[in-house]
């Protein structure tokens, strides 16, 4: 018995939708932690330079999360 819709795709069940929502929430949480970890107050010009040097690591971490 074929249960495809009129557009030719398989219908999604509740379990798959919950899994997708969980994965989306996990990625949002990971990105939030990545952003919060870099949110230290800057007190001097040296702190600014150190923060700017961490941008490539932030981008690499963000790229890995997006890759998944």
PDB file with SEQRES, HELIX, SHEET and CRYST1 records, atoms N, CA, C and O in Angstrom:
SEQRES   1 A   68  UNK UNK UNK UNK UNK UNK UNK UNK UNK UNK UNK UNK UNK          
SEQRES   2 A   68  UNK UNK UNK UNK UNK UNK UNK UNK UNK UNK UNK UNK UNK          
SEQRES   3 A   68  UNK UNK UNK UNK UNK UNK UNK UNK UNK UNK UNK UNK UNK          
SEQRES   4 A   68  UNK UNK UNK UNK UNK UNK UNK UNK UNK UNK UNK UNK UNK          
SEQRES   5 A   68  UNK UNK UNK UNK UNK UNK UNK UNK UNK UNK UNK UNK UNK          
SEQRES   6 A   68  UNK UNK UNK                                                  
HELIX    1 AA1 UNK A   14  UNK A   37  1                                  24    
HELIX    2 AA2 UNK A   45  UNK A   53  1                                   9    
HELIX    3 AA3 UNK A   55  UNK A   67  1                                  13    
CRYST1    1.000    1.000    1.000  90.00  90.00  90.00 P 1           1          
ATOM      1  N   UNK A   1       0.844  -1.168   0.000  1.00  0.00           N  
ATOM      2  CA  UNK A   1       0.000   0.000   0.000  1.00  0.00           C  
ATOM      3  C   UNK A   1       0.894   1.237   0.000  1.00  0.00           C  
ATOM      4  O   UNK A   1       1.776   1.361   0.849  1.00  0.00           O  
ATOM      5  N   UNK A   2       0.679   2.133  -0.923  1.00  0.00           N  
ATOM      6  CA  UNK A   2       1.465   3.359  -1.054  1.00  0.00           C  
ATOM      7  C   UNK A   2       0.746   4.492  -0.324  1.00  0.00           C  
ATOM      8  O   UNK A   2      -0.411   4.789  -0.622  1.00  0.00           O  
ATOM      9  N   UNK A   3       1.433   5.126   0.633  1.00  0.00           N  
ATOM     10  CA  UNK A   3       0.799   6.177   1.425  1.00  0.00           C  
ATOM     11  C   UNK A   3       1.373   7.551   1.099  1.00  0.00           C  
ATOM     12  O   UNK A   3       1.380   8.438   1.952  1.00  0.00           O  
ATOM     13  N   UNK A   4       1.847   7.728  -0.110  1.00  0.00           N  
ATOM     14  CA  UNK A   4       2.404   9.021  -0.498  1.00  0.00           C  
ATOM     15  C   UNK A   4       1.285  10.041  -0.686  1.00  0.00           C  
ATOM     16  O   UNK A   4       0.147   9.697  -1.001  1.00  0.00           O  
ATOM     17  N   UNK A   5       1.643  11.300  -0.483  1.00  0.00           N  
ATOM     18  CA  UNK A   5       0.668  12.365  -0.702  1.00  0.00           C  
ATOM     19  C   UNK A   5       0.582  12.668  -2.192  1.00  0.00           C  
ATOM     20  O   UNK A   5       1.287  12.057  -2.996  1.00  0.00           O  
ATOM     21  N   UNK A   6      -0.269  13.596  -2.555  1.00  0.00           N  
ATOM     22  CA  UNK A   6      -0.436  13.927  -3.968  1.00  0.00           C  
ATOM     23  C   UNK A   6       0.809  14.588  -4.560  1.00  0.00           C  
ATOM     24  O   UNK A   6       0.947  14.640  -5.782  1.00  0.00           O  
ATOM     25  N   UNK A   7       1.720  15.095  -3.721  1.00  0.00           N  
ATOM     26  CA  UNK A   7       2.953  15.708  -4.231  1.00  0.00           C  
ATOM     27  C   UNK A   7       4.083  14.693  -4.370  1.00  0.00           C  
ATOM     28  O   UNK A   7       5.176  15.040  -4.818  1.00  0.00           O  
ATOM     29  N   UNK A   8       3.825  13.439  -3.987  1.00  0.00           N  
ATOM     30  CA  UNK A   8       4.818  12.398  -4.161  1.00  0.00           C  
ATOM     31  C   UNK A   8       5.799  12.269  -3.005  1.00  0.00           C  
ATOM     32  O   UNK A   8       6.826  11.604  -3.147  1.00  0.00           O  
ATOM     33  N   UNK A   9       5.514  12.879  -1.884  1.00  0.00           N  
ATOM     34  CA  UNK A   9       6.408  12.763  -0.734  1.00  0.00           C  
ATOM     35  C   UNK A   9       5.743  11.926   0.348  1.00  0.00           C  
ATOM     36  O   UNK A   9       4.518  11.824   0.406  1.00  0.00           O  
ATOM     37  N   UNK A  10       6.556  11.338   1.193  1.00  0.00           N  
ATOM     38  CA  UNK A  10       6.019  10.531   2.283  1.00  0.00           C  
ATOM     39  C   UNK A  10       5.541  11.463   3.388  1.00  0.00           C  
ATOM     40  O   UNK A  10       6.206  12.455   3.687  1.00  0.00           O  
ATOM     41  N   UNK A  11       4.406  11.164   3.995  1.00  0.00           N  
ATOM     42  CA  UNK A  11       3.927  12.010   5.104  1.00  0.00           C  
ATOM     43  C   UNK A  11       4.844  11.857   6.315  1.00  0.00           C  
ATOM     44  O   UNK A  11       5.396  10.783   6.554  1.00  0.00           O  
ATOM     45  N   UNK A  12       5.000  12.932   7.070  1.00  0.00           N  
ATOM     46  CA  UNK A  12       5.856  12.895   8.258  1.00  0.00           C  
ATOM     47  C   UNK A  12       5.003  12.568   9.469  1.00  0.00           C  
ATOM     48  O   UNK A  12       3.870  13.031   9.597  1.00  0.00           O  
ATOM     49  N   UNK A  13       5.553  11.781  10.331  1.00  0.00           N  
ATOM     50  CA  UNK A  13       4.839  11.379  11.537  1.00  0.00           C  
ATOM     51  C   UNK A  13       5.288  12.246  12.703  1.00  0.00           C  
ATOM     52  O   UNK A  13       6.286  12.959  12.605  1.00  0.00           O  
ATOM     53  N   UNK A  14       4.558  12.185  13.797  1.00  0.00           N  
ATOM     54  CA  UNK A  14       4.843  12.991  14.973  1.00  0.00           C  
ATOM     55  C   UNK A  14       6.228  12.753  15.541  1.00  0.00           C  
ATOM     56  O   UNK A  14       6.864  13.692  16.020  1.00  0.00           O  
ATOM     57  N   UNK A  15       6.709  11.523  15.499  1.00  0.00           N  
ATOM     58  CA  UNK A  15       8.030  11.210  16.039  1.00  0.00           C  
ATOM     59  C   UNK A  15       9.123  11.967  15.287  1.00  0.00           C  
ATOM     60  O   UNK A  15      10.040  12.502  15.910  1.00  0.00           O  
ATOM     61  N   UNK A  16       9.039  12.018  13.971  1.00  0.00           N  
ATOM     62  CA  UNK A  16      10.052  12.708  13.179  1.00  0.00           C  
ATOM     63  C   UNK A  16      10.000  14.209  13.434  1.00  0.00           C  
ATOM     64  O   UNK A  16      11.043  14.858  13.509  1.00  0.00           O  
ATOM     65  N   UNK A  17       8.810  14.763  13.567  1.00  0.00           N  
ATOM     66  CA  UNK A  17       8.686  16.193  13.833  1.00  0.00           C  
ATOM     67  C   UNK A  17       9.275  16.551  15.183  1.00  0.00           C  
ATOM     68  O   UNK A  17       9.909  17.598  15.320  1.00  0.00           O  
ATOM     69  N   UNK A  18       9.079  15.702  16.186  1.00  0.00           N  
ATOM     70  CA  UNK A  18       9.652  15.965  17.511  1.00  0.00           C  
ATOM     71  C   UNK A  18      11.162  15.863  17.478  1.00  0.00           C  
ATOM     72  O   UNK A  18      11.851  16.641  18.138  1.00  0.00           O  
ATOM     73  N   UNK A  19      11.689  14.912  16.716  1.00  0.00           N  
ATOM     74  CA  UNK A  19      13.138  14.772  16.593  1.00  0.00           C  
ATOM     75  C   UNK A  19      13.734  15.991  15.909  1.00  0.00           C  
ATOM     76  O   UNK A  19      14.772  16.495  16.337  1.00  0.00           O  
ATOM     77  N   UNK A  20      13.093  16.471  14.854  1.00  0.00           N  
ATOM     78  CA  UNK A  20      13.563  17.673  14.161  1.00  0.00           C  
ATOM     79  C   UNK A  20      13.542  18.880  15.095  1.00  0.00           C  
ATOM     80  O   UNK A  20      14.477  19.681  15.091  1.00  0.00           O  
ATOM     81  N   UNK A  21      12.504  19.015  15.880  1.00  0.00           N  
ATOM     82  CA  UNK A  21      12.407  20.132  16.823  1.00  0.00           C  
ATOM     83  C   UNK A  21      13.497  20.029  17.885  1.00  0.00           C  
ATOM     84  O   UNK A  21      14.077  21.042  18.277  1.00  0.00           O  
ATOM     85  N   UNK A  22      13.781  18.813  18.355  1.00  0.00           N  
ATOM     86  CA  UNK A  22      14.833  18.627  19.348  1.00  0.00           C  
ATOM     87  C   UNK A  22      16.202  18.984  18.781  1.00  0.00           C  
ATOM     88  O   UNK A  22      16.997  19.645  19.449  1.00  0.00           O  
ATOM     89  N   UNK A  23      16.477  18.556  17.568  1.00  0.00           N  
ATOM     90  CA  UNK A  23      17.768  18.857  16.933  1.00  0.00           C  
ATOM     91  C   UNK A  23      17.906  20.360  16.711  1.00  0.00           C  
ATOM     92  O   UNK A  23      18.973  20.922  16.954  1.00  0.00           O  
ATOM     93  N   UNK A  24      16.852  21.010  16.260  1.00  0.00           N  
ATOM     94  CA  UNK A  24      16.895  22.462  16.079  1.00  0.00           C  
ATOM     95  C   UNK A  24      17.158  23.174  17.398  1.00  0.00           C  
ATOM     96  O   UNK A  24      17.934  24.128  17.442  1.00  0.00           O  
ATOM     97  N   UNK A  25      16.522  22.722  18.468  1.00  0.00           N  
ATOM     98  CA  UNK A  25      16.734  23.336  19.778  1.00  0.00           C  
ATOM     99  C   UNK A  25      18.160  23.103  20.270  1.00  0.00           C  
ATOM    100  O   UNK A  25      18.756  23.992  20.878  1.00  0.00           O  
ATOM    101  N   UNK A  26      18.709  21.925  20.016  1.00  0.00           N  
ATOM    102  CA  UNK A  26      20.081  21.634  20.441  1.00  0.00           C  
ATOM    103  C   UNK A  26      21.077  22.529  19.709  1.00  0.00           C  
ATOM    104  O   UNK A  26      22.020  23.031  20.321  1.00  0.00           O  
ATOM    105  N   UNK A  27      20.880  22.735  18.413  1.00  0.00           N  
ATOM    106  CA  UNK A  27      21.772  23.622  17.668  1.00  0.00           C  
ATOM    107  C   UNK A  27      21.623  25.066  18.123  1.00  0.00           C  
ATOM    108  O   UNK A  27      22.616  25.787  18.219  1.00  0.00           O  
ATOM    109  N   UNK A  28      20.409  25.494  18.402  1.00  0.00           N  
ATOM    110  CA  UNK A  28      20.206  26.854  18.898  1.00  0.00           C  
ATOM    111  C   UNK A  28      20.892  27.041  20.245  1.00  0.00           C  
ATOM    112  O   UNK A  28      21.485  28.089  20.500  1.00  0.00           O  
ATOM    113  N   UNK A  29      20.815  26.039  21.104  1.00  0.00           N  
ATOM    114  CA  UNK A  29      21.485  26.092  22.400  1.00  0.00           C  
ATOM    115  C   UNK A  29      23.004  26.148  22.225  1.00  0.00           C  
ATOM    116  O   UNK A  29      23.680  26.906  22.920  1.00  0.00           O  
ATOM    117  N   UNK A  30      23.540  25.352  21.303  1.00  0.00           N  
ATOM    118  CA  UNK A  30      24.982  25.346  21.063  1.00  0.00           C  
ATOM    119  C   UNK A  30      25.464  26.696  20.537  1.00  0.00           C  
ATOM    120  O   UNK A  30      26.503  27.194  20.970  1.00  0.00           O  
ATOM    121  N   UNK A  31      24.720  27.286  19.612  1.00  0.00           N  
ATOM    122  CA  UNK A  31      25.100  28.600  19.085  1.00  0.00           C  
ATOM    123  C   UNK A  31      24.991  29.660  20.174  1.00  0.00           C  
ATOM    124  O   UNK A  31      25.834  30.554  20.250  1.00  0.00           O  
ATOM    125  N   UNK A  32      23.974  29.573  21.010  1.00  0.00           N  
ATOM    126  CA  UNK A  32      23.834  30.525  22.118  1.00  0.00           C  
ATOM    127  C   UNK A  32      25.009  30.431  23.076  1.00  0.00           C  
ATOM    128  O   UNK A  32      25.538  31.456  23.508  1.00  0.00           O  
ATOM    129  N   UNK A  33      25.419  29.227  23.413  1.00  0.00           N  
ATOM    130  CA  UNK A  33      26.575  29.064  24.296  1.00  0.00           C  
ATOM    131  C   UNK A  33      27.850  29.588  23.653  1.00  0.00           C  
ATOM    132  O   UNK A  33      28.703  30.157  24.335  1.00  0.00           O  
ATOM    133  N   UNK A  34      27.981  29.404  22.369  1.00  0.00           N  
ATOM    134  CA  UNK A  34      29.151  29.903  21.659  1.00  0.00           C  
ATOM    135  C   UNK A  34      29.208  31.423  21.709  1.00  0.00           C  
ATOM    136  O   UNK A  34      30.283  31.999  21.876  1.00  0.00           O  
ATOM    137  N   UNK A  35      28.077  32.066  21.567  1.00  0.00           N  
ATOM    138  CA  UNK A  35      28.025  33.525  21.606  1.00  0.00           C  
ATOM    139  C   UNK A  35      28.236  34.040  23.023  1.00  0.00           C  
ATOM    140  O   UNK A  35      28.963  35.012  23.227  1.00  0.00           O  
ATOM    141  N   UNK A  36      27.610  33.400  23.999  1.00  0.00           N  
ATOM    142  CA  UNK A  36      27.741  33.852  25.384  1.00  0.00           C  
ATOM    143  C   UNK A  36      29.171  33.679  25.885  1.00  0.00           C  
ATOM    144  O   UNK A  36      29.651  34.502  26.665  1.00  0.00           O  
ATOM    145  N   UNK A  37      29.852  32.637  25.457  1.00  0.00           N  
ATOM    146  CA  UNK A  37      31.220  32.388  25.915  1.00  0.00           C  
ATOM    147  C   UNK A  37      32.164  33.516  25.504  1.00  0.00           C  
ATOM    148  O   UNK A  37      33.163  33.756  26.182  1.00  0.00           O  
ATOM    149  N   UNK A  38      31.872  34.199  24.427  1.00  0.00           N  
ATOM    150  CA  UNK A  38      32.727  35.285  23.969  1.00  0.00           C  
ATOM    151  C   UNK A  38      32.286  36.645  24.468  1.00  0.00           C  
ATOM    152  O   UNK A  38      32.857  37.656  24.058  1.00  0.00           O  
ATOM    153  N   UNK A  39      31.293  36.707  25.334  1.00  0.00           N  
ATOM    154  CA  UNK A  39      30.727  37.977  25.772  1.00  0.00           C  
ATOM    155  C   UNK A  39      31.338  38.517  27.051  1.00  0.00           C  
ATOM    156  O   UNK A  39      30.611  38.806  28.001  1.00  0.00           O  
ATOM    157  N   UNK A  40      32.643  38.661  27.100  1.00  0.00           N  
ATOM    158  CA  UNK A  40      33.307  39.227  28.270  1.00  0.00           C  
ATOM    159  C   UNK A  40      33.430  40.738  28.099  1.00  0.00           C  
ATOM    160  O   UNK A  40      33.668  41.209  26.987  1.00  0.00           O  
ATOM    161  N   UNK A  41      33.274  41.508  29.177  1.00  0.00           N  
ATOM    162  CA  UNK A  41      33.424  42.963  29.048  1.00  0.00           C  
ATOM    163  C   UNK A  41      34.885  43.342  28.773  1.00  0.00           C  
ATOM    164  O   UNK A  41      35.810  42.768  29.346  1.00  0.00           O  
ATOM    165  N   UNK A  42      35.061  44.302  27.901  1.00  0.00           N  
ATOM    166  CA  UNK A  42      36.406  44.762  27.546  1.00  0.00           C  
ATOM    167  C   UNK A  42      36.798  45.924  28.445  1.00  0.00           C  
ATOM    168  O   UNK A  42      36.044  46.887  28.591  1.00  0.00           O  
ATOM    169  N   UNK A  43      37.974  45.833  29.045  1.00  0.00           N  
ATOM    170  CA  UNK A  43      38.419  46.866  29.974  1.00  0.00           C  
ATOM    171  C   UNK A  43      39.580  47.680  29.440  1.00  0.00           C  
ATOM    172  O   UNK A  43      39.885  48.749  29.969  1.00  0.00           O  
ATOM    173  N   UNK A  44      40.229  47.188  28.402  1.00  0.00           N  
ATOM    174  CA  UNK A  44      41.386  47.914  27.868  1.00  0.00           C  
ATOM    175  C   UNK A  44      41.539  47.598  26.379  1.00  0.00           C  
ATOM    176  O   UNK A  44      40.823  46.769  25.817  1.00  0.00           O  
ATOM    177  N   UNK A  45      42.485  48.281  25.773  1.00  0.00           N  
ATOM    178  CA  UNK A  45      42.769  48.052  24.358  1.00  0.00           C  
ATOM    179  C   UNK A  45      43.344  46.657  24.145  1.00  0.00           C  
ATOM    180  O   UNK A  45      43.080  46.031  23.118  1.00  0.00           O  
ATOM    181  N   UNK A  46      44.130  46.160  25.103  1.00  0.00           N  
ATOM    182  CA  UNK A  46      44.678  44.803  24.997  1.00  0.00           C  
ATOM    183  C   UNK A  46      43.562  43.758  25.024  1.00  0.00           C  
ATOM    184  O   UNK A  46      43.626  42.753  24.317  1.00  0.00           O  
ATOM    185  N   UNK A  47      42.535  44.004  25.849  1.00  0.00           N  
ATOM    186  CA  UNK A  47      41.389  43.093  25.862  1.00  0.00           C  
ATOM    187  C   UNK A  47      40.691  43.071  24.505  1.00  0.00           C  
ATOM    188  O   UNK A  47      40.241  42.022  24.043  1.00  0.00           O  
ATOM    189  N   UNK A  48      40.608  44.234  23.878  1.00  0.00           N  
ATOM    190  CA  UNK A  48      40.008  44.311  22.549  1.00  0.00           C  
ATOM    191  C   UNK A  48      40.820  43.517  21.537  1.00  0.00           C  
ATOM    192  O   UNK A  48      40.253  42.796  20.716  1.00  0.00           O  
ATOM    193  N   UNK A  49      42.127  43.640  21.587  1.00  0.00           N  
ATOM    194  CA  UNK A  49      42.981  42.891  20.663  1.00  0.00           C  
ATOM    195  C   UNK A  49      42.849  41.386  20.881  1.00  0.00           C  
ATOM    196  O   UNK A  49      42.802  40.619  19.920  1.00  0.00           O  
ATOM    197  N   UNK A  50      42.788  40.964  22.143  1.00  0.00           N  
ATOM    198  CA  UNK A  50      42.612  39.530  22.428  1.00  0.00           C  
ATOM    199  C   UNK A  50      41.251  39.050  21.934  1.00  0.00           C  
ATOM    200  O   UNK A  50      41.140  37.936  21.422  1.00  0.00           O  
ATOM    201  N   UNK A  51      40.230  39.865  22.079  1.00  0.00           N  
ATOM    202  CA  UNK A  51      38.898  39.494  21.592  1.00  0.00           C  
ATOM    203  C   UNK A  51      38.891  39.375  20.075  1.00  0.00           C  
ATOM    204  O   UNK A  51      38.260  38.471  19.528  1.00  0.00           O  
ATOM    205  N   UNK A  52      39.578  40.270  19.397  1.00  0.00           N  
ATOM    206  CA  UNK A  52      39.632  40.210  17.936  1.00  0.00           C  
ATOM    207  C   UNK A  52      40.402  38.988  17.452  1.00  0.00           C  
ATOM    208  O   UNK A  52      40.113  38.455  16.381  1.00  0.00           O  
ATOM    209  N   UNK A  53      41.380  38.543  18.236  1.00  0.00           N  
ATOM    210  CA  UNK A  53      42.142  37.356  17.846  1.00  0.00           C  
ATOM    211  C   UNK A  53      41.319  36.075  18.008  1.00  0.00           C  
ATOM    212  O   UNK A  53      41.663  35.041  17.434  1.00  0.00           O  
ATOM    213  N   UNK A  54      40.239  36.138  18.786  1.00  0.00           N  
ATOM    214  CA  UNK A  54      39.392  34.954  18.979  1.00  0.00           C  
ATOM    215  C   UNK A  54      38.322  34.827  17.900  1.00  0.00           C  
ATOM    216  O   UNK A  54      37.596  33.833  17.884  1.00  0.00           O  
ATOM    217  N   UNK A  55      38.204  35.778  17.020  1.00  0.00           N  
ATOM    218  CA  UNK A  55      37.174  35.718  15.978  1.00  0.00           C  
ATOM    219  C   UNK A  55      37.337  34.497  15.072  1.00  0.00           C  
ATOM    220  O   UNK A  55      36.338  33.842  14.776  1.00  0.00           O  
ATOM    221  N   UNK A  56      38.555  34.159  14.616  1.00  0.00           N  
ATOM    222  CA  UNK A  56      38.660  32.950  13.773  1.00  0.00           C  
ATOM    223  C   UNK A  56      38.201  31.677  14.485  1.00  0.00           C  
ATOM    224  O   UNK A  56      37.586  30.813  13.860  1.00  0.00           O  
ATOM    225  N   UNK A  57      38.491  31.550  15.776  1.00  0.00           N  
ATOM    226  CA  UNK A  57      38.036  30.364  16.521  1.00  0.00           C  
ATOM    227  C   UNK A  57      36.514  30.350  16.620  1.00  0.00           C  
ATOM    228  O   UNK A  57      35.887  29.298  16.499  1.00  0.00           O  
ATOM    229  N   UNK A  58      35.922  31.528  16.842  1.00  0.00           N  
ATOM    230  CA  UNK A  58      34.462  31.617  16.890  1.00  0.00           C  
ATOM    231  C   UNK A  58      33.860  31.211  15.550  1.00  0.00           C  
ATOM    232  O   UNK A  58      32.898  30.445  15.505  1.00  0.00           O  
ATOM    233  N   UNK A  59      34.419  31.717  14.471  1.00  0.00           N  
ATOM    234  CA  UNK A  59      33.895  31.381  13.138  1.00  0.00           C  
ATOM    235  C   UNK A  59      34.058  29.900  12.831  1.00  0.00           C  
ATOM    236  O   UNK A  59      33.187  29.294  12.206  1.00  0.00           O  
ATOM    237  N   UNK A  60      35.168  29.314  13.267  1.00  0.00           N  
ATOM    238  CA  UNK A  60      35.381  27.889  13.028  1.00  0.00           C  
ATOM    239  C   UNK A  60      34.357  27.063  13.818  1.00  0.00           C  
ATOM    240  O   UNK A  60      33.801  26.099  13.291  1.00  0.00           O  
ATOM    241  N   UNK A  61      34.111  27.432  15.058  1.00  0.00           N  
ATOM    242  CA  UNK A  61      33.111  26.731  15.854  1.00  0.00           C  
ATOM    243  C   UNK A  61      31.722  26.870  15.269  1.00  0.00           C  
ATOM    244  O   UNK A  61      30.968  25.899  15.209  1.00  0.00           O  
ATOM    245  N   UNK A  62      31.380  28.077  14.836  1.00  0.00           N  
ATOM    246  CA  UNK A  62      30.079  28.312  14.221  1.00  0.00           C  
ATOM    247  C   UNK A  62      29.941  27.522  12.920  1.00  0.00           C  
ATOM    248  O   UNK A  62      28.878  26.972  12.635  1.00  0.00           O  
ATOM    249  N   UNK A  63      31.021  27.465  12.131  1.00  0.00           N  
ATOM    250  CA  UNK A  63      30.991  26.710  10.876  1.00  0.00           C  
ATOM    251  C   UNK A  63      30.781  25.227  11.135  1.00  0.00           C  
ATOM    252  O   UNK A  63      30.064  24.566  10.384  1.00  0.00           O  
ATOM    253  N   UNK A  64      31.397  24.690  12.189  1.00  0.00           N  
ATOM    254  CA  UNK A  64      31.197  23.273  12.511  1.00  0.00           C  
ATOM    255  C   UNK A  64      29.753  22.992  12.908  1.00  0.00           C  
ATOM    256  O   UNK A  64      29.187  21.967  12.530  1.00  0.00           O  
ATOM    257  N   UNK A  65      29.161  23.905  13.669  1.00  0.00           N  
ATOM    258  CA  UNK A  65      27.764  23.713  14.073  1.00  0.00           C  
ATOM    259  C   UNK A  65      26.856  23.775  12.847  1.00  0.00           C  
ATOM    260  O   UNK A  65      25.935  22.969  12.713  1.00  0.00           O  
ATOM    261  N   UNK A  66      27.112  24.727  11.958  1.00  0.00           N  
ATOM    262  CA  UNK A  66      26.304  24.846  10.743  1.00  0.00           C  
ATOM    263  C   UNK A  66      26.514  23.636   9.827  1.00  0.00           C  
ATOM    264  O   UNK A  66      25.590  23.199   9.142  1.00  0.00           O  
ATOM    265  N   UNK A  67      27.722  23.108   9.825  1.00  0.00           N  
ATOM    266  CA  UNK A  67      28.018  21.938   8.988  1.00  0.00           C  
ATOM    267  C   UNK A  67      27.158  20.748   9.377  1.00  0.00           C  
ATOM    268  O   UNK A  67      26.691  20.004   8.515  1.00  0.00           O  
ATOM    269  N   UNK A  68      26.947  20.569  10.681  1.00  0.00           N  
ATOM    270  CA  UNK A  68      26.092  19.469  11.134  1.00  0.00           C  
ATOM    271  C   UNK A  68      24.662  19.723  10.746  1.00  0.00           C  
ATOM    272  O   UNK A  68      23.788  18.907  11.041  1.00  0.00           O  
TER     273      UNK A  68                                                      
END                                                                             
